Amino acid sequence: MDDLSSGQLAALRDLALKKSGGHVPFVNIAAARALTELGLAERSREGWDITAAGAALLARLAGPPA
């Protein structure tokens, strides 16, 4: 799963921002669907939401806190 495209990674970051209450004007539908197939996002009434697996992947990619 570390080989996400730049669009998929951007969509995953947008979904994390959305979950934290940030404003996300647009999430790429193709990228969100691909993330859903990988278990990193899920479809909801509001569009797509990041899953625990998606949040864990972002945390791992960010590395340890400085």
PyMOL commands that set and color helices and strands:
alter all, ss='L'
color gray80, all
select helices_A, chain A and resi 6-19+29-37+52-62
alter helices_A, ss='H'
color red, helices_A
select strands_A, chain A and resi 41-44+47-50
alter strands_A, ss='S'
color yellow, strands_A
deselect
rebuild
show_as cartoon
